[in-house]
Amino acid sequence: MVSDVILVSSVFAIVLTVVLVSLGFFLYSRTKGKITIELDKYSFSPGETLTGKVKLIIKKPSESKSLKVGLRGVLKSSSSNITTSNSNQKQNNKEIFSFSQPIEGARNYAIGEKEYPFSIKIPQNVLKNADGFAGAVVNTIKLISGDTRSVYWYVDTSLDIPGFDLSKSVQINVV
């Protein structure tokens, strides 16, 4: 009985410590500043140019290695293995496209706000899929077997500063 109380107290102390440390890291990262992405639109076609602004709010003077913006594609797939007694679902994420470009190089940032316009051309061939009859057969088999795959697209930005980087990701559609 006493050992159960000690065990519960220990688990509670560990969980509380993890929560407080995570909260401390979060609050510390917010003291340096904030970074946001504003896009002109959120749905694009291959070959289009996406445009927007990175907004940077610096709360403490900081030395940075770089300010970057980029485009990233992540293939998220899940498959189900259904048996009579139970079902298992596997999920996988695989980065299939990654492009990053510098907005600024190494420099010191003073307290204040600044906007940085950017543009990224989406490559024409980013949506490679099996077409025709063979593609339809493969997609039908995947659907019947419970295998689903989707590509999620993100615009990412980051300011590389000592301690905690400021970063932001915004999901977009490429169709």
Rosetta constraint file for C-alpha pairs under 8 A:
AtomPair CA 1 CA 5 HARMONIC 6.57 0.50
AtomPair CA 2 CA 6 HARMONIC 6.30 0.50
AtomPair CA 3 CA 7 HARMONIC 6.06 0.50
AtomPair CA 4 CA 8 HARMONIC 6.15 0.50
AtomPair CA 5 CA 9 HARMONIC 6.05 0.50
AtomPair CA 6 CA 10 HARMONIC 6.07 0.50
AtomPair CA 7 CA 11 HARMONIC 6.22 0.50
AtomPair CA 8 CA 12 HARMONIC 6.09 0.50
AtomPair CA 9 CA 13 HARMONIC 6.10 0.50
AtomPair CA 10 CA 14 HARMONIC 6.23 0.50
AtomPair CA 11 CA 15 HARMONIC 6.20 0.50
AtomPair CA 12 CA 16 HARMONIC 6.02 0.50
AtomPair CA 13 CA 17 HARMONIC 6.07 0.50
AtomPair CA 14 CA 18 HARMONIC 6.26 0.50
AtomPair CA 15 CA 19 HARMONIC 6.21 0.50
AtomPair CA 16 CA 20 HARMONIC 6.11 0.50
AtomPair CA 17 CA 21 HARMONIC 6.06 0.50
AtomPair CA 18 CA 22 HARMONIC 6.08 0.50
AtomPair CA 19 CA 23 HARMONIC 6.09 0.50
AtomPair CA 20 CA 24 HARMONIC 6.05 0.50
AtomPair CA 21 CA 25 HARMONIC 6.24 0.50
AtomPair CA 22 CA 26 HARMONIC 6.20 0.50
AtomPair CA 23 CA 27 HARMONIC 6.11 0.50
AtomPair CA 24 CA 28 HARMONIC 5.97 0.50
AtomPair CA 25 CA 29 HARMONIC 6.11 0.50
AtomPair CA 26 CA 30 HARMONIC 6.44 0.50
AtomPair CA 27 CA 31 HARMONIC 6.55 0.50
AtomPair CA 28 CA 32 HARMONIC 7.32 0.50
AtomPair CA 29 CA 33 HARMONIC 7.42 0.50
AtomPair CA 29 CA 164 HARMONIC 5.81 0.50
AtomPair CA 29 CA 165 HARMONIC 7.79 0.50
AtomPair CA 29 CA 166 HARMONIC 7.53 0.50
AtomPair CA 30 CA 34 HARMONIC 6.66 0.50
AtomPair CA 31 CA 59 HARMONIC 6.36 0.50
AtomPair CA 31 CA 60 HARMONIC 7.25 0.50
AtomPair CA 32 CA 58 HARMONIC 6.14 0.50
AtomPair CA 32 CA 59 HARMONIC 5.12 0.50
AtomPair CA 32 CA 60 HARMONIC 5.24 0.50
AtomPair CA 32 CA 61 HARMONIC 7.95 0.50
AtomPair CA 32 CA 62 HARMONIC 7.72 0.50
AtomPair CA 33 CA 56 HARMONIC 7.52 0.50
AtomPair CA 33 CA 57 HARMONIC 5.24 0.50
AtomPair CA 33 CA 58 HARMONIC 4.40 0.50
AtomPair CA 33 CA 59 HARMONIC 4.82 0.50
AtomPair CA 33 CA 60 HARMONIC 7.07 0.50
AtomPair CA 33 CA 166 HARMONIC 7.31 0.50
AtomPair CA 34 CA 56 HARMONIC 6.03 0.50
AtomPair CA 34 CA 57 HARMONIC 5.08 0.50
AtomPair CA 34 CA 58 HARMONIC 6.65 0.50
AtomPair CA 34 CA 166 HARMONIC 6.43 0.50
AtomPair CA 35 CA 54 HARMONIC 7.02 0.50
AtomPair CA 35 CA 55 HARMONIC 5.67 0.50
AtomPair CA 35 CA 56 HARMONIC 4.67 0.50
AtomPair CA 35 CA 57 HARMONIC 6.28 0.50
AtomPair CA 35 CA 157 HARMONIC 7.91 0.50
AtomPair CA 35 CA 158 HARMONIC 7.68 0.50
AtomPair CA 35 CA 159 HARMONIC 8.00 0.50
AtomPair CA 35 CA 166 HARMONIC 6.15 0.50
AtomPair CA 35 CA 167 HARMONIC 6.22 0.50
AtomPair CA 35 CA 168 HARMONIC 6.41 0.50
AtomPair CA 36 CA 54 HARMONIC 5.78 0.50
AtomPair CA 36 CA 55 HARMONIC 5.16 0.50
AtomPair CA 36 CA 56 HARMONIC 6.67 0.50
AtomPair CA 36 CA 167 HARMONIC 7.93 0.50
AtomPair CA 36 CA 168 HARMONIC 6.09 0.50
AtomPair CA 37 CA 52 HARMONIC 7.19 0.50
AtomPair CA 37 CA 53 HARMONIC 5.88 0.50
AtomPair CA 37 CA 54 HARMONIC 4.72 0.50
AtomPair CA 37 CA 55 HARMONIC 6.28 0.50
AtomPair CA 37 CA 157 HARMONIC 7.47 0.50
AtomPair CA 37 CA 168 HARMONIC 7.07 0.50
AtomPair CA 37 CA 169 HARMONIC 7.65 0.50
AtomPair CA 37 CA 170 HARMONIC 7.09 0.50
AtomPair CA 38 CA 52 HARMONIC 5.44 0.50
AtomPair CA 38 CA 53 HARMONIC 5.19 0.50
AtomPair CA 38 CA 54 HARMONIC 6.43 0.50
AtomPair CA 38 CA 55 HARMONIC 7.62 0.50
AtomPair CA 39 CA 50 HARMONIC 7.61 0.50
AtomPair CA 39 CA 51 HARMONIC 6.09 0.50
AtomPair CA 39 CA 52 HARMONIC 4.14 0.50
AtomPair CA 39 CA 53 HARMONIC 6.48 0.50
AtomPair CA 40 CA 50 HARMONIC 7.62 0.50
AtomPair CA 40 CA 51 HARMONIC 6.03 0.50
AtomPair CA 40 CA 52 HARMONIC 5.49 0.50
AtomPair CA 41 CA 50 HARMONIC 7.77 0.50
AtomPair CA 42 CA 171 HARMONIC 7.83 0.50
AtomPair CA 42 CA 172 HARMONIC 4.98 0.50
AtomPair CA 42 CA 173 HARMONIC 6.20 0.50
AtomPair CA 43 CA 172 HARMONIC 5.95 0.50
AtomPair CA 43 CA 173 HARMONIC 4.56 0.50
AtomPair CA 43 CA 174 HARMONIC 5.97 0.50
AtomPair CA 43 CA 175 HARMONIC 7.43 0.50
AtomPair CA 44 CA 48 HARMONIC 6.40 0.50
AtomPair CA 44 CA 50 HARMONIC 7.35 0.50
AtomPair CA 44 CA 172 HARMONIC 7.74 0.50
AtomPair CA 44 CA 173 HARMONIC 6.02 0.50
AtomPair CA 44 CA 174 HARMONIC 4.80 0.50
AtomPair CA 44 CA 175 HARMONIC 6.32 0.50
AtomPair CA 45 CA 122 HARMONIC 7.76 0.50
AtomPair CA 45 CA 174 HARMONIC 5.37 0.50
AtomPair CA 45 CA 175 HARMONIC 5.25 0.50
AtomPair CA 46 CA 122 HARMONIC 5.58 0.50
AtomPair CA 46 CA 123 HARMONIC 5.84 0.50
AtomPair CA 46 CA 124 HARMONIC 4.61 0.50
AtomPair CA 46 CA 125 HARMONIC 6.75 0.50
AtomPair CA 46 CA 126 HARMONIC 6.46 0.50
AtomPair CA 46 CA 127 HARMONIC 7.38 0.50
AtomPair CA 46 CA 174 HARMONIC 6.75 0.50
AtomPair CA 46 CA 175 HARMONIC 7.17 0.50
AtomPair CA 47 CA 121 HARMONIC 6.45 0.50
AtomPair CA 47 CA 122 HARMONIC 5.06 0.50
AtomPair CA 47 CA 123 HARMONIC 5.12 0.50
AtomPair CA 47 CA 124 HARMONIC 4.30 0.50
AtomPair CA 47 CA 125 HARMONIC 7.93 0.50
AtomPair CA 48 CA 121 HARMONIC 5.89 0.50
AtomPair CA 48 CA 122 HARMONIC 5.55 0.50
AtomPair CA 48 CA 123 HARMONIC 7.76 0.50
AtomPair CA 48 CA 124 HARMONIC 7.97 0.50
AtomPair CA 49 CA 119 HARMONIC 6.42 0.50
AtomPair CA 49 CA 120 HARMONIC 5.51 0.50
AtomPair CA 49 CA 121 HARMONIC 4.11 0.50
AtomPair CA 49 CA 122 HARMONIC 5.86 0.50
AtomPair CA 50 CA 119 HARMONIC 5.55 0.50
AtomPair CA 50 CA 120 HARMONIC 5.36 0.50
AtomPair CA 50 CA 121 HARMONIC 6.24 0.50
AtomPair CA 50 CA 122 HARMONIC 7.20 0.50
AtomPair CA 51 CA 117 HARMONIC 7.50 0.50
AtomPair CA 51 CA 118 HARMONIC 5.78 0.50
AtomPair CA 51 CA 119 HARMONIC 4.34 0.50
AtomPair CA 51 CA 120 HARMONIC 6.60 0.50
AtomPair CA 52 CA 117 HARMONIC 5.77 0.50
AtomPair CA 52 CA 118 HARMONIC 5.64 0.50
AtomPair CA 52 CA 119 HARMONIC 6.57 0.50
AtomPair CA 53 CA 115 HARMONIC 6.24 0.50
AtomPair CA 53 CA 116 HARMONIC 5.33 0.50
AtomPair CA 53 CA 117 HARMONIC 4.27 0.50
AtomPair CA 53 CA 118 HARMONIC 5.92 0.50
AtomPair CA 54 CA 115 HARMONIC 5.67 0.50
AtomPair CA 54 CA 116 HARMONIC 5.10 0.50
AtomPair CA 54 CA 117 HARMONIC 6.40 0.50
AtomPair CA 54 CA 118 HARMONIC 7.54 0.50
AtomPair CA 54 CA 157 HARMONIC 7.47 0.50
AtomPair CA 55 CA 113 HARMONIC 7.23 0.50
AtomPair CA 55 CA 114 HARMONIC 5.93 0.50
AtomPair CA 55 CA 115 HARMONIC 4.53 0.50
AtomPair CA 55 CA 116 HARMONIC 6.47 0.50
AtomPair CA 56 CA 113 HARMONIC 5.58 0.50
AtomPair CA 56 CA 114 HARMONIC 5.34 0.50
AtomPair CA 56 CA 115 HARMONIC 6.26 0.50
AtomPair CA 57 CA 111 HARMONIC 7.59 0.50
AtomPair CA 57 CA 112 HARMONIC 5.77 0.50
AtomPair CA 57 CA 113 HARMONIC 4.44 0.50
AtomPair CA 57 CA 114 HARMONIC 6.69 0.50
AtomPair CA 58 CA 62 HARMONIC 7.76 0.50
AtomPair CA 58 CA 109 HARMONIC 7.15 0.50
AtomPair CA 58 CA 110 HARMONIC 6.81 0.50
AtomPair CA 58 CA 111 HARMONIC 4.89 0.50
AtomPair CA 58 CA 112 HARMONIC 5.26 0.50
AtomPair CA 58 CA 113 HARMONIC 6.31 0.50
AtomPair CA 59 CA 111 HARMONIC 5.25 0.50
AtomPair CA 59 CA 112 HARMONIC 6.75 0.50
AtomPair CA 60 CA 110 HARMONIC 7.14 0.50
AtomPair CA 60 CA 111 HARMONIC 5.60 0.50
AtomPair CA 61 CA 108 HARMONIC 7.19 0.50
AtomPair CA 61 CA 109 HARMONIC 5.58 0.50
AtomPair CA 61 CA 110 HARMONIC 4.67 0.50
AtomPair CA 61 CA 111 HARMONIC 5.45 0.50
AtomPair CA 62 CA 108 HARMONIC 5.72 0.50
AtomPair CA 62 CA 109 HARMONIC 5.19 0.50
AtomPair CA 62 CA 110 HARMONIC 6.80 0.50
AtomPair CA 62 CA 161 HARMONIC 6.83 0.50
AtomPair CA 63 CA 106 HARMONIC 7.52 0.50
AtomPair CA 63 CA 107 HARMONIC 5.92 0.50
AtomPair CA 63 CA 108 HARMONIC 4.31 0.50
AtomPair CA 63 CA 109 HARMONIC 6.12 0.50
AtomPair CA 63 CA 161 HARMONIC 6.15 0.50
AtomPair CA 63 CA 162 HARMONIC 7.45 0.50
AtomPair CA 64 CA 105 HARMONIC 7.87 0.50
AtomPair CA 64 CA 106 HARMONIC 5.38 0.50
AtomPair CA 64 CA 107 HARMONIC 5.52 0.50
AtomPair CA 64 CA 108 HARMONIC 6.08 0.50
AtomPair CA 64 CA 109 HARMONIC 7.27 0.50
AtomPair CA 64 CA 159 HARMONIC 6.79 0.50
AtomPair CA 64 CA 160 HARMONIC 5.47 0.50
AtomPair CA 64 CA 161 HARMONIC 4.58 0.50
AtomPair CA 64 CA 162 HARMONIC 7.32 0.50
AtomPair CA 65 CA 105 HARMONIC 6.20 0.50
AtomPair CA 65 CA 106 HARMONIC 4.16 0.50
AtomPair CA 65 CA 107 HARMONIC 6.74 0.50
AtomPair CA 65 CA 159 HARMONIC 7.70 0.50
AtomPair CA 65 CA 160 HARMONIC 5.44 0.50
AtomPair CA 65 CA 161 HARMONIC 6.40 0.50
AtomPair CA 66 CA 102 HARMONIC 6.87 0.50
AtomPair CA 66 CA 103 HARMONIC 7.61 0.50
AtomPair CA 66 CA 104 HARMONIC 5.72 0.50
AtomPair CA 66 CA 105 HARMONIC 4.47 0.50
AtomPair CA 66 CA 106 HARMONIC 5.06 0.50
AtomPair CA 66 CA 107 HARMONIC 7.54 0.50
AtomPair CA 66 CA 159 HARMONIC 5.92 0.50
AtomPair CA 66 CA 160 HARMONIC 5.47 0.50
AtomPair CA 66 CA 161 HARMONIC 7.94 0.50
AtomPair CA 67 CA 102 HARMONIC 5.93 0.50
AtomPair CA 67 CA 103 HARMONIC 5.42 0.50
AtomPair CA 67 CA 104 HARMONIC 5.16 0.50
AtomPair CA 67 CA 105 HARMONIC 6.48 0.50
AtomPair CA 67 CA 157 HARMONIC 7.39 0.50
AtomPair CA 67 CA 158 HARMONIC 5.78 0.50
AtomPair CA 67 CA 159 HARMONIC 4.46 0.50
AtomPair CA 67 CA 160 HARMONIC 6.46 0.50
AtomPair CA 68 CA 100 HARMONIC 6.56 0.50
AtomPair CA 68 CA 101 HARMONIC 5.62 0.50
AtomPair CA 68 CA 102 HARMONIC 4.34 0.50
AtomPair CA 68 CA 103 HARMONIC 5.27 0.50
AtomPair CA 68 CA 104 HARMONIC 7.10 0.50
AtomPair CA 68 CA 157 HARMONIC 5.43 0.50
AtomPair CA 68 CA 158 HARMONIC 5.46 0.50
AtomPair CA 68 CA 159 HARMONIC 6.61 0.50
AtomPair CA 69 CA 100 HARMONIC 5.65 0.50
AtomPair CA 69 CA 101 HARMONIC 5.61 0.50
AtomPair CA 69 CA 102 HARMONIC 6.44 0.50
AtomPair CA 69 CA 103 HARMONIC 6.81 0.50
AtomPair CA 69 CA 118 HARMONIC 7.89 0.50
AtomPair CA 69 CA 155 HARMONIC 7.18 0.50
AtomPair CA 69 CA 156 HARMONIC 5.57 0.50
AtomPair CA 69 CA 157 HARMONIC 4.24 0.50
AtomPair CA 69 CA 158 HARMONIC 6.72 0.50
AtomPair CA 70 CA 98 HARMONIC 7.33 0.50
AtomPair CA 70 CA 99 HARMONIC 5.28 0.50
AtomPair CA 70 CA 100 HARMONIC 3.93 0.50
AtomPair CA 70 CA 101 HARMONIC 5.97 0.50
AtomPair CA 70 CA 120 HARMONIC 7.56 0.50
AtomPair CA 70 CA 155 HARMONIC 5.65 0.50
AtomPair CA 70 CA 156 HARMONIC 5.17 0.50
AtomPair CA 70 CA 157 HARMONIC 6.36 0.50
AtomPair CA 71 CA 97 HARMONIC 7.68 0.50
AtomPair CA 71 CA 98 HARMONIC 5.90 0.50
AtomPair CA 71 CA 99 HARMONIC 5.25 0.50
AtomPair CA 71 CA 100 HARMONIC 6.47 0.50
AtomPair CA 71 CA 120 HARMONIC 7.68 0.50
AtomPair CA 71 CA 153 HARMONIC 7.25 0.50
AtomPair CA 71 CA 154 HARMONIC 5.80 0.50
AtomPair CA 71 CA 155 HARMONIC 4.71 0.50
AtomPair CA 71 CA 156 HARMONIC 6.23 0.50
AtomPair CA 72 CA 95 HARMONIC 7.32 0.50
AtomPair CA 72 CA 96 HARMONIC 7.74 0.50
AtomPair CA 72 CA 97 HARMONIC 5.34 0.50
AtomPair CA 72 CA 98 HARMONIC 4.47 0.50
AtomPair CA 72 CA 99 HARMONIC 6.38 0.50
AtomPair CA 72 CA 153 HARMONIC 5.72 0.50
AtomPair CA 72 CA 154 HARMONIC 5.19 0.50
AtomPair CA 72 CA 155 HARMONIC 6.43 0.50
AtomPair CA 72 CA 156 HARMONIC 7.33 0.50
AtomPair CA 73 CA 95 HARMONIC 5.89 0.50
AtomPair CA 73 CA 96 HARMONIC 5.53 0.50
AtomPair CA 73 CA 97 HARMONIC 4.70 0.50
AtomPair CA 73 CA 98 HARMONIC 6.47 0.50
AtomPair CA 73 CA 151 HARMONIC 6.35 0.50
AtomPair CA 73 CA 152 HARMONIC 5.69 0.50
AtomPair CA 73 CA 153 HARMONIC 4.55 0.50
AtomPair CA 73 CA 154 HARMONIC 6.45 0.50
AtomPair CA 74 CA 93 HARMONIC 6.40 0.50
AtomPair CA 74 CA 94 HARMONIC 5.52 0.50
AtomPair CA 74 CA 95 HARMONIC 4.37 0.50
AtomPair CA 74 CA 96 HARMONIC 5.67 0.50
AtomPair CA 74 CA 97 HARMONIC 7.05 0.50
AtomPair CA 74 CA 151 HARMONIC 5.45 0.50
AtomPair CA 74 CA 152 HARMONIC 5.20 0.50
AtomPair CA 74 CA 153 HARMONIC 6.41 0.50
AtomPair CA 75 CA 92 HARMONIC 7.93 0.50
AtomPair CA 75 CA 93 HARMONIC 5.61 0.50
AtomPair CA 75 CA 94 HARMONIC 5.11 0.50
AtomPair CA 75 CA 95 HARMONIC 6.16 0.50
AtomPair CA 75 CA 96 HARMONIC 6.38 0.50
AtomPair CA 75 CA 149 HARMONIC 6.74 0.50
AtomPair CA 75 CA 150 HARMONIC 5.75 0.50
AtomPair CA 75 CA 151 HARMONIC 4.39 0.50
AtomPair CA 75 CA 152 HARMONIC 6.43 0.50
AtomPair CA 76 CA 91 HARMONIC 7.13 0.50
AtomPair CA 76 CA 92 HARMONIC 5.73 0.50
AtomPair CA 76 CA 93 HARMONIC 4.56 0.50
AtomPair CA 76 CA 94 HARMONIC 6.58 0.50
AtomPair CA 76 CA 149 HARMONIC 5.74 0.50
AtomPair CA 76 CA 150 HARMONIC 5.44 0.50
AtomPair CA 76 CA 151 HARMONIC 6.11 0.50
AtomPair CA 76 CA 152 HARMONIC 7.28 0.50
AtomPair CA 77 CA 91 HARMONIC 5.62 0.50
AtomPair CA 77 CA 92 HARMONIC 5.27 0.50
AtomPair CA 77 CA 93 HARMONIC 6.51 0.50
AtomPair CA 77 CA 147 HARMONIC 7.21 0.50
AtomPair CA 77 CA 148 HARMONIC 5.55 0.50
AtomPair CA 77 CA 149 HARMONIC 4.23 0.50
AtomPair CA 77 CA 150 HARMONIC 6.40 0.50
AtomPair CA 78 CA 89 HARMONIC 6.58 0.50
AtomPair CA 78 CA 90 HARMONIC 5.29 0.50
AtomPair CA 78 CA 91 HARMONIC 4.31 0.50
AtomPair CA 78 CA 92 HARMONIC 6.36 0.50
AtomPair CA 78 CA 146 HARMONIC 7.83 0.50
AtomPair CA 78 CA 147 HARMONIC 5.74 0.50
AtomPair CA 78 CA 148 HARMONIC 5.38 0.50
AtomPair CA 78 CA 149 HARMONIC 6.55 0.50
AtomPair CA 79 CA 89 HARMONIC 5.57 0.50
AtomPair CA 79 CA 90 HARMONIC 5.40 0.50
AtomPair CA 79 CA 91 HARMONIC 6.82 0.50
AtomPair CA 79 CA 145 HARMONIC 7.58 0.50
AtomPair CA 79 CA 146 HARMONIC 5.42 0.50
AtomPair CA 79 CA 147 HARMONIC 4.14 0.50
AtomPair CA 79 CA 148 HARMONIC 6.28 0.50
AtomPair CA 80 CA 87 HARMONIC 6.71 0.50
AtomPair CA 80 CA 88 HARMONIC 5.60 0.50
AtomPair CA 80 CA 89 HARMONIC 4.43 0.50
AtomPair CA 80 CA 90 HARMONIC 6.56 0.50
AtomPair CA 80 CA 145 HARMONIC 7.15 0.50
AtomPair CA 80 CA 146 HARMONIC 5.19 0.50
AtomPair CA 80 CA 147 HARMONIC 6.46 0.50
AtomPair CA 81 CA 87 HARMONIC 5.56 0.50
AtomPair CA 81 CA 88 HARMONIC 5.16 0.50
AtomPair CA 81 CA 89 HARMONIC 6.42 0.50
AtomPair CA 81 CA 145 HARMONIC 7.94 0.50
AtomPair CA 81 CA 146 HARMONIC 7.66 0.50
AtomPair CA 82 CA 86 HARMONIC 6.31 0.50
AtomPair CA 82 CA 87 HARMONIC 4.32 0.50
AtomPair CA 82 CA 88 HARMONIC 6.49 0.50
AtomPair CA 83 CA 87 HARMONIC 5.92 0.50
AtomPair CA 97 CA 126 HARMONIC 7.95 0.50
AtomPair CA 103 CA 116 HARMONIC 7.42 0.50
AtomPair CA 103 CA 118 HARMONIC 7.63 0.50
AtomPair CA 122 CA 126 HARMONIC 7.53 0.50
AtomPair CA 127 CA 175 HARMONIC 7.82 0.50
AtomPair CA 129 CA 135 HARMONIC 7.57 0.50
AtomPair CA 130 CA 134 HARMONIC 7.06 0.50
AtomPair CA 130 CA 135 HARMONIC 4.40 0.50
AtomPair CA 130 CA 136 HARMONIC 7.87 0.50
AtomPair CA 131 CA 135 HARMONIC 4.66 0.50
AtomPair CA 131 CA 136 HARMONIC 7.05 0.50
AtomPair CA 132 CA 136 HARMONIC 6.35 0.50
AtomPair CA 133 CA 137 HARMONIC 6.24 0.50
AtomPair CA 134 CA 138 HARMONIC 6.24 0.50
AtomPair CA 135 CA 139 HARMONIC 6.04 0.50
AtomPair CA 136 CA 140 HARMONIC 6.05 0.50
AtomPair CA 137 CA 141 HARMONIC 6.26 0.50
AtomPair CA 138 CA 142 HARMONIC 6.25 0.50
AtomPair CA 139 CA 143 HARMONIC 6.14 0.50
AtomPair CA 140 CA 144 HARMONIC 6.19 0.50
AtomPair CA 141 CA 145 HARMONIC 6.09 0.50
AtomPair CA 142 CA 146 HARMONIC 6.14 0.50
AtomPair CA 142 CA 147 HARMONIC 4.78 0.50
AtomPair CA 142 CA 148 HARMONIC 6.69 0.50
AtomPair CA 143 CA 147 HARMONIC 5.82 0.50
AtomPair CA 143 CA 148 HARMONIC 6.66 0.50
AtomPair CA 152 CA 171 HARMONIC 7.27 0.50
AtomPair CA 152 CA 172 HARMONIC 7.64 0.50
AtomPair CA 152 CA 173 HARMONIC 7.40 0.50
AtomPair CA 153 CA 171 HARMONIC 5.70 0.50
AtomPair CA 153 CA 172 HARMONIC 5.44 0.50
AtomPair CA 153 CA 173 HARMONIC 6.25 0.50
AtomPair CA 153 CA 174 HARMONIC 6.88 0.50
AtomPair CA 154 CA 169 HARMONIC 6.13 0.50
AtomPair CA 154 CA 170 HARMONIC 5.39 0.50
AtomPair CA 154 CA 171 HARMONIC 4.34 0.50
AtomPair CA 154 CA 172 HARMONIC 5.68 0.50
AtomPair CA 155 CA 169 HARMONIC 5.60 0.50
AtomPair CA 155 CA 170 HARMONIC 5.25 0.50
AtomPair CA 155 CA 171 HARMONIC 6.40 0.50
AtomPair CA 155 CA 172 HARMONIC 7.12 0.50
AtomPair CA 156 CA 167 HARMONIC 7.39 0.50
AtomPair CA 156 CA 168 HARMONIC 5.81 0.50
AtomPair CA 156 CA 169 HARMONIC 4.38 0.50
AtomPair CA 156 CA 170 HARMONIC 6.54 0.50
AtomPair CA 157 CA 167 HARMONIC 5.55 0.50
AtomPair CA 157 CA 168 HARMONIC 5.47 0.50
AtomPair CA 157 CA 169 HARMONIC 6.53 0.50
AtomPair CA 158 CA 165 HARMONIC 6.67 0.50
AtomPair CA 158 CA 166 HARMONIC 5.53 0.50
AtomPair CA 158 CA 167 HARMONIC 4.13 0.50
AtomPair CA 158 CA 168 HARMONIC 6.55 0.50
AtomPair CA 159 CA 165 HARMONIC 5.66 0.50
AtomPair CA 159 CA 166 HARMONIC 5.14 0.50
AtomPair CA 159 CA 167 HARMONIC 6.36 0.50
AtomPair CA 160 CA 164 HARMONIC 7.84 0.50
AtomPair CA 160 CA 165 HARMONIC 4.94 0.50
AtomPair CA 160 CA 166 HARMONIC 6.89 0.50
AtomPair CA 161 CA 165 HARMONIC 5.21 0.50
AtomPair CA 161 CA 166 HARMONIC 7.48 0.50
